[in-house]
Amino acid sequence: MTGTATPPAVKPAPPEAEAGEDPRLTVAFDEGDPSRSDLLGGKGAGLVRMTQAGLPVPPGFVIVTEACPATPDGWAMPDGLMAEVRRRVEEIEENTGRTFGSGPSPLLVSVRSGARVSMPGMMDTILNLGLNVHTAPALADATADLSFALDTYSRFGRMYGEIVLGADGELIAEEAERARAAQPSGGDADAALEAVDSAIQDAIEEETGERIPDDPFRQLAGAIEAVFASWNSRRAITYREVQGISHELGTAVVVQAMVFGNLGSPSGTGVAFTRDPATGERGLYGEFLERGQGEDVVSGTKTPERLAQAAERLPAVFDRFDEMAASLEELYGDMLDIEFTVERGRLYLLQVRSAKRTAEAAIRVAADLLDEGKLAPYETLENVSSAQVRFTERPRFDEAVVRRAVEGGSLLATGIGASPGNVSGKAVLDPERAVSLAARDGAREDIVLLRPTTSPEDLHGMVPARGFVTALGGATSHAAVVARALDKPCVVGCSSLEIDLEQRRFAFGGRWLREGDELSLDGSTGQIFAGAIPLTQAAISGDGLGRLLEIADEAAGCRILGRATTPDQVEGALARGATGVTARLGDILATEGRLEELLDRLLGQAEAERVDLGDFEQVIAELAEPVLAAADGAPVAFRAVDLIGDEAMELLDAPNLLVRNPRLALPLGVPELISAQIGGLSIAAGAAGCTIPPQLTVRHINDPNEAQAISRLAEARLGSGAAPQVKVGVTVTSPRGAQLAAQILGAVDLIWVEVRGLQAAQFGYPARLLLTREPLDDYRRRGMLSADPRGTADEVTGRLIADFVAARMSKAGREVGIRLTGEVGEEIAGAFLRAGFNTFAVDSEEVRPARLALGKAALAEPHRGASE
Amino acid sequence: MRAMDQAELREDVLFEVLKVVVLKKMTSVPSVAEASSIPMGDAESAVEELAASGDVVSTAGHVMPTEEGEARVRAYADTRYATLREEPAVSRWVARFESLNRRFLETVSEWQTIAVGDSRVANDHSDPDYDARVISKLEALVTRMSKQLGELSDRVPRMARYRERLEAALERLDAGDERYVSDPHLDSIHTVWFEMHEAVLIVLGKEREDA
């Protein structure tokens, strides 16, 4: 999902502020240049753009970033700023017919900070500024609603007290509430407001020694100063230093007239999504609260009605809402979340943002927006992230089995789903047992930890468990927080759970089970089942993703191979849209239990000049054929057996192996091994009727002489005909191999580059280290490395990649493929695509994310070029 | 408020060590020292003293609580903090603590998940505006809790240690390491807060009401 939506730039406004005019520190929404977010900040530029696009936005102005004093020590308000602010407020008064600081119709404003880049420590929004003991009663009269005036006043006191004066807002609110409750119902409005006012002021004074000023302009000056102070706060300064953002940028301040959802009738306030954020289904979705102010909907203090109901009831108000939502979507090119207020039948937009949505909705919305002509193809892809595509592929319970489980009475309880995901495992009742079971013989048991509540000492047991259930607690309990941090399914608040530690048993609603029994839990729905439920690959609903990925494929024009070992996995990779597959012969042998016999032969002939591999060629032929058959004509790239790679190290007793037969450490140490694989594949290719010859590459090649030797082995085994049945090549994992790529490509026409292995070798790190975020992220944060070993930004890596490009380009028919391991980042995929590569191998689950990433990279470039 | 005298301080160390042993079920002197941040030597002599009084069993490097020891932790806190619990200022402190705790857990949840209409999805951290707002809220709450702990640390000196740890976690977060919000493998803000919550419950003789 992208962050804040940016509507395409409206026609630039004419240049303002002629030479010789007063320095202008403020810009009204209707006169600024929306492309100047450097001057107006993100929020300010958005409001200027919306106003100038003719959208109903309450009037206001922006104090530009240049007015922000950017010296942390001893800064002061810029000269003349408040005089300008006064003139701007007068403009708003004329525009709205209200007056700032007096009745009968008082003008209230909101004040918010708005830097170009968001950062923590910046001032939050202050609403209802301009209220005091004079204007609050006027507001009560104007709205004929004392309770509303009291709410509004408390809210203002709380925000101003907390944000400008540094008191605890919650305490202020409590004091205000207490004072209010002490007032007789139907009593005098002025007395009630005064009581609430002094409660608020006293609470603030007790904590900070200050009071909210009565003069609204002094309130406003205080709020503006607070924004500047927040820019110069220790937190914001630290953040900018860490992120490398200049302190000189400064923040803008946005001052805007408040509108009231409870002033007269029909009035109200609401939030609308232009589509359903859970499913992406077309049609407005949201809530409306008649006679309510914005905060009421957000804070959930009052129950709003569904937007569709409100629209039926108040057709005049919502008459053109649909149309407006549609044109807004067109303007922003995304699904939106619109905060709005209706004041006496007049609609105002308070905020329009790119809507948050589920992964499913993101995919559907992007595809639909394309259909509706609201998005260009490149924009469509930008609206979906690789993470969202990955999320849709998370394995989940087989729905049919879940249905049967419910019907068959296996549903034990339904608690509160606190951390999503599906998992089955053995029930364990205490953390010590979870730890010891998980550690036993390295054979990982799948464990579900059941606890009445969770204490910090349970943490060590939560780490090895696959999922958790607690009897108490809600969605914001410690257990839920820990489960989400670990990304493990969790059900809390399961009140029917009883645990009997003495007897090592537990019950849901009186139905007793023993520790060690299988349970399945769904961390979204909160359902807990007896017994294990199998996980399946989620069926991708709708054809939205398929269509988006077709766009991506067309744009990128890449060949993407997915990794597979078994025929099932081959089908899985192809179903995800892979052009073909890659398979490691070593993995196939291990899976089929044929690796041991090969090792025995190799170790038994450690000293032999010619190694007799027996029927090994036939074994390869037998095992490769089903893989080729499953590929059904799609290209298959095999990697020769590698006994020293880090995957093999884990499988075999590698150090011992190399002591007994050191030749196995060299790629061509036993040439017979390569010949047999070439021979086996050619037999398999013939049997499977392959039209595209399978590839076989040998790993860890560093030298052109090795490549030539491989070429000769192939010729010897296959003959030197024009169309050999197996295409042989090399896999490069070392910087040396990369540097000599041009010469190596003189001997063979095919190179695969293992990016992770190459980068690990370059940095001298174990390859495994490059698969995880930590500890490298932390190491980089400490400033230890100027480039990320997992990216391509490193200068040395960049030069090596350039070597490959040059080598490939130097002669037609040469093929260089890029092998990526683990999650395929959008940045790295884009970098290789831009460098000129078009053949990639990825893990099977990463086929779809890689297609998206490459498509995005391909579409982003020409677009960017064209618009500049 | 009256500060503690030497004998009480020593007793407090004993209690802290016993508490760690009871909570961890099976542990060792070095882990006790680490979890309680009591110097190794002091932790070692505390364990010896507790073994002599029959509250823990210490053999071959393992320290385990006895049933008496378990019962004593709560009983100990009950007597140790009996007067504290009765003070009117404390009930106000507890109310503030609970309010901060509730808001803290909500804010960490907002960091982890984002509301999408009626449900919530994992925060993919693609909206810097949202993240900045949540971090600001979190920082304000930690600052308030630090102040809150400061008020109690005169009476319960060990509370000052949580304050230090919270501030250390906050510093890591400020330096850009966002794992320090809630990663349970680290001394993140949530990890420290969670332990502090437990410690406060024991001091006040309250049962955990949520999970």
Interface residues (C-beta under 8 A of the other chain):
Chain A: M1 T2 G3 T4 G42 V117 S118 M119 P120 G121 M122 D124 D168 E170 L171 R235 T238 Y239 V242 Q243 F273 D276 P277 A278 Y285 K356 R357 T358 A359 A361 S385 A387 Q388 P420 E432 R451 T453 T454 S455 P456 E457 L459 M462 V463 T470 A471 L472 G473 G474 A475 T476 S477 H478 A479 A480 V481 V482 R484 A485 L486 V492 G493 E774 D778 R781
Chain B: L23 K24 K25 M26 R96 S99 R102 R103 L105 E106 V108 S109 Q112 T113 I114 A115 V116 G117 D118 S119 R120 V121 A122 D124 S126 D127 P128 D129 D131 A132 R133 I135 S136 E139 R144 D174 A175 G176 D177 R179 S182 D183 P184 H185 S188 H190 T191 F194 E195 H197 E198 R208 E209 D210 A211
